[in-house]
Amino acid sequence: MSCKRTATAEHIEIPGICFIRQPEGVRRCTLSAGHYGEHRHFYSGELRNGFRVGTSWPRRGDEKQAD
């Protein structure tokens, strides 16, 4: 099955997930859209008691999902 993209990457938004990219990184925020405070990626970081501790980073001005 093939799918033709009809919008450019700069106009795509993923509803329900923040998905803002970590500065100079590849991780993206896994919190819900419209959250307050720092961005967070829950599936990274060191393993502690069998769970990932995650990573976080501060908000920046004028952020977009497809940056």
Helices and strands as residue ranges (DSSP letters): G 9-11, E 39-41, E 47-48, E 51-52, E 55-57
